[in-house]
Amino acid sequence: MLPPVQLIPGSISEILVAASETGQITTADRYGLLAAVCEESLPEEDARAINRLLRAIRKGKIKVVDRMF
């Protein structure tokens, strides 16, 4: 059995800021978001930030790029 995923505090906000500055989300960012969504105790503020990011991706304001960093 795999150990539980531990998020780095502030990682969601860092992903959100980086995505808004660059207009891109990387593969590493996607894995970070996946880990956050799978966490049972995801704070409501982080969940709202993830939803905003997903809406921006859906609207084409942020592009998903296939690179790690």
Secondary structure, 3 states (H helix, E strand, C coil): CCCCCCCCCCHHHHHHHHHHHHCEECHHHHHHHHHHHHCCCCCHHHHHHHHHHHHHHHCCCCEECCCCC
